[in-house]
Amino acid sequence: MQTAHLTALEAKHATLDQRIADEVHRPMPDAIRIHDLKKQKLRIKEEIAQAS
């Protein structure tokens, strides 16, 4: 059974994934923004792994 916290983390992870995809597909993607989003996504992924 998933907790509300784990569900929220997975939702944030999916949102960040979509934001990264959106940024990558822009005409002039911002590499720094992509890097920051990927770091946030990795932190959340690590938190999900610890919570599981």
C-alpha positions as CSV (number, residue, x, y, z in Angstrom):
1,M,0.0,0.0,0.0
2,Q,1.3,3.4,-0.9
3,T,1.3,6.3,1.5
4,A,0.1,9.8,0.6
5,H,3.7,11.0,0.8
6,L,4.9,8.4,-1.7
7,T,2.1,9.2,-4.1
8,A,2.9,12.9,-3.8
9,L,6.5,12.2,-4.6
10,E,5.6,10.1,-7.6
11,A,3.4,12.9,-8.9
12,K,6.2,15.5,-8.4
13,H,8.6,13.1,-10.3
14,A,6.1,12.8,-13.2
15,T,5.6,16.6,-13.3
16,L,9.3,17.2,-13.4
17,D,9.7,14.6,-16.2
18,Q,7.1,16.5,-18.2
19,R,8.7,19.9,-17.5
20,I,12.1,18.5,-18.7
21,A,10.5,17.2,-21.9
22,D,8.8,20.5,-22.5
23,E,12.0,22.4,-22.1
24,V,14.0,20.0,-24.3
25,H,11.5,20.5,-27.1
26,R,11.5,24.3,-27.0
27,P,13.2,26.0,-30.0
28,M,16.1,27.2,-27.8
29,P,16.2,24.9,-24.7
30,D,17.8,26.4,-21.5
31,A,20.5,23.9,-20.6
32,I,20.9,25.3,-17.1
33,R,17.1,24.9,-16.4
34,I,17.2,21.4,-17.8
35,H,20.1,20.6,-15.5
36,D,18.3,22.0,-12.5
37,L,15.1,20.1,-13.2
38,K,17.1,16.8,-13.6
39,K,18.7,17.4,-10.3
40,Q,15.3,17.9,-8.6
41,K,14.0,14.8,-10.3
42,L,17.0,12.8,-9.1
43,R,16.5,14.0,-5.5
44,I,12.8,13.0,-5.6
45,K,13.7,9.6,-7.1
46,E,16.2,9.0,-4.3
47,E,13.5,10.0,-1.7
48,I,11.0,7.6,-3.4
49,A,13.6,4.8,-3.2
50,Q,14.1,5.4,0.5
51,A,10.4,5.6,1.2
52,S,9.7,2.3,-0.6
